[in-house]
Amino acid sequence: MRVGETVTRVLDGNPTTGYLWKAELLPEDAPVAVETAQLPAEERKEPVCGAPSPTRVTITARKPGTATVVVNYARPWEKDTPPARSVRYEITVLPAE
Protein backbone atom coordinates (compact mmCIF):
# COMPACT_ATOMS: atom_id res chain seq x y z
CA MET A 1 0.00 0.00 0.00
CA ARG A 2 0.98 3.63 -0.33
CA VAL A 3 0.23 6.42 2.15
CA GLY A 4 -3.35 7.58 1.61
CA GLU A 5 -4.56 4.34 -0.02
CA THR A 6 -7.48 2.35 1.32
CA VAL A 7 -8.13 -1.37 0.94
CA THR A 8 -11.51 -2.95 1.68
CA ARG A 9 -12.28 -6.62 2.29
CA VAL A 10 -15.63 -8.25 3.05
CA LEU A 11 -15.70 -11.14 5.53
CA ASP A 12 -18.69 -13.49 5.82
CA GLY A 13 -20.35 -13.70 9.19
CA ASN A 14 -23.61 -13.95 11.08
CA PRO A 15 -23.86 -11.76 14.19
CA THR A 16 -27.19 -13.39 15.17
CA THR A 17 -25.05 -16.33 16.39
CA GLY A 18 -23.11 -13.99 18.69
CA TYR A 19 -19.97 -14.05 16.55
CA LEU A 20 -18.46 -10.72 15.50
CA TRP A 21 -15.36 -9.73 13.53
CA LYS A 22 -12.95 -7.60 15.59
CA ALA A 23 -9.69 -6.14 14.27
CA GLU A 24 -6.42 -5.87 16.17
CA LEU A 25 -3.38 -3.85 15.05
CA LEU A 26 0.19 -4.89 15.69
CA PRO A 27 2.02 -2.81 16.76
CA GLU A 28 -0.50 -0.53 18.47
CA ASP A 29 1.04 2.55 16.78
CA ALA A 30 0.77 0.86 13.38
CA PRO A 31 1.06 2.91 10.19
CA VAL A 32 -2.48 1.94 9.21
CA ALA A 33 -5.95 2.57 10.56
CA VAL A 34 -8.52 -0.24 10.49
CA GLU A 35 -12.30 -0.13 10.80
CA THR A 36 -14.89 -2.90 10.80
CA ALA A 37 -18.58 -2.40 10.04
CA GLN A 38 -21.55 -4.64 9.33
CA LEU A 39 -22.81 -4.22 5.79
CA PRO A 40 -26.06 -2.23 5.67
CA ALA A 41 -29.18 -4.29 4.90
CA GLU A 42 -29.44 -2.85 1.39
CA GLU A 43 -25.96 -4.23 0.54
CA ARG A 44 -26.67 -7.76 1.79
CA LYS A 45 -27.86 -10.53 -0.48
CA GLU A 46 -30.55 -11.62 1.99
CA PRO A 47 -31.83 -8.78 4.24
CA VAL A 48 -33.83 -11.20 6.43
CA CYS A 49 -33.80 -11.62 10.21
CA GLY A 50 -31.21 -14.29 11.09
CA ALA A 51 -29.59 -14.16 7.64
CA PRO A 52 -25.82 -13.85 7.27
CA SER A 53 -24.45 -10.34 7.59
CA PRO A 54 -20.96 -9.77 6.17
CA THR A 55 -18.53 -7.35 7.78
CA ARG A 56 -16.56 -4.77 5.81
CA VAL A 57 -12.94 -4.34 6.92
CA THR A 58 -11.35 -1.08 5.75
CA ILE A 59 -7.60 -0.54 6.08
CA THR A 60 -6.16 2.92 5.42
CA ALA A 61 -2.42 3.63 5.07
CA ARG A 62 -1.41 6.62 7.22
CA LYS A 63 2.42 6.62 7.22
CA PRO A 64 5.30 4.49 5.91
CA GLY A 65 6.08 1.33 7.87
CA THR A 66 4.91 -2.23 8.44
CA ALA A 67 1.95 -3.62 10.33
CA THR A 68 -0.06 -6.73 10.95
CA VAL A 69 -3.84 -6.58 11.02
CA VAL A 70 -5.49 -9.58 12.66
CA VAL A 71 -9.27 -9.85 12.35
CA ASN A 72 -10.84 -12.44 14.64
CA TYR A 73 -14.34 -13.93 14.42
CA ALA A 74 -15.37 -14.69 17.98
CA ARG A 75 -18.03 -14.23 20.62
CA PRO A 76 -16.93 -11.25 22.75
CA TRP A 77 -18.06 -12.82 26.03
CA GLU A 78 -16.09 -16.05 25.51
CA LYS A 79 -12.77 -14.73 26.82
CA ASP A 80 -10.92 -18.07 27.10
CA THR A 81 -12.13 -19.50 23.79
CA PRO A 82 -10.00 -19.11 20.65
CA PRO A 83 -11.64 -17.37 17.68
CA ALA A 84 -13.73 -19.53 15.37
CA ARG A 85 -11.89 -17.94 12.44
CA SER A 86 -9.02 -15.52 12.01
CA VAL A 87 -7.69 -13.53 9.07
CA ARG A 88 -4.22 -11.99 9.09
CA TYR A 89 -2.95 -9.24 6.78
CA GLU A 90 0.76 -8.37 6.67
CA ILE A 91 1.03 -4.82 5.35
CA THR A 92 3.87 -2.67 4.12
CA VAL A 93 3.09 1.01 3.64
CA LEU A 94 5.28 2.92 1.19
CA PRO A 95 5.48 6.71 0.83
CA ALA A 96 2.92 8.34 -1.44
CA GLU A 97 4.07 8.71 -5.05
N, C-alpha and C positions, 0 to 999 in steps of 0.2 A: 504494500500500500504506500501511497504518498500522503504527506501532510495535507489535510483537508478532504481526503477521499472518505467515502462511506461505503461499507459493504453490508448487505442485508441477506440474512438466511431465514428460512421458515422451517420450524421444527414441529413435527406432529405431536399432538398431545390431547388430553381430555381432562380438564380441570374438575369435571364433575366426579372424578374418581379420587380427588384430593391431591393428585400429582400436579406439580407446577414446575416450569423451567425457571431456574435461577442462575444468573451469571456471576462469576467470580473472576477478578483480575489478579494476575500475578506479574510483576510485583504490584503492590497497592498503588504506587505512583506511576502506573503504566502509561505509556505514550498514546494510549487509546482510551476512548470512552465507550461504554457498552450499555445498551438499553434493551430490555425485554418488554414485550407487550402482546397481549392476546389480540388476535385478528378480530376486527369488528365483524358483527354478524353478516353485514352485506358482502364481506370478502370471503366468507366461508362457503364451502360447497353445500353444506347441509345446516342451515340456521335453525336447528330443532333442539329443544330441551334435551340434554343428555348426549347430544352429538359431539363428535370430536371438535376441538377448537385449537387450531395451530397457534404457535407463538412466534412472533417476529423478533429476531435478534438483530440489532443494528449496532455495528461497530464503526466508530469514527476515529480516524487518525488525527492526533492533536500535535505531536512533536516527534522528531526522529528517535528511534530506539527499537527495542524488542519487547514483546509481551506475550503472555499466554492468557487466553480467555478460555475458561472452563465453564460449560453450561450444564448443570445437573438437573435431571428430572426426578424429583423426589417429593415426598409428603413432608411439609415443613415441621410437623409435630413429631415425626419419627427421627429423633436426634441421633440414635445409635444404629440406624439402618442405612446401609449404603444406598446411593441413588439407583433407581431402576435402570436409568440410562445416563450416559454422560457423553458430551461432545467437547472436543478440545481443539482449539485453533491456535497455532503458533504463528505469530505475526511479526513481521519486520516492517517498520515505518521508515521510509526514505524521505529526504527533504522534498518539498514541492518543486516542480520543474520550473 
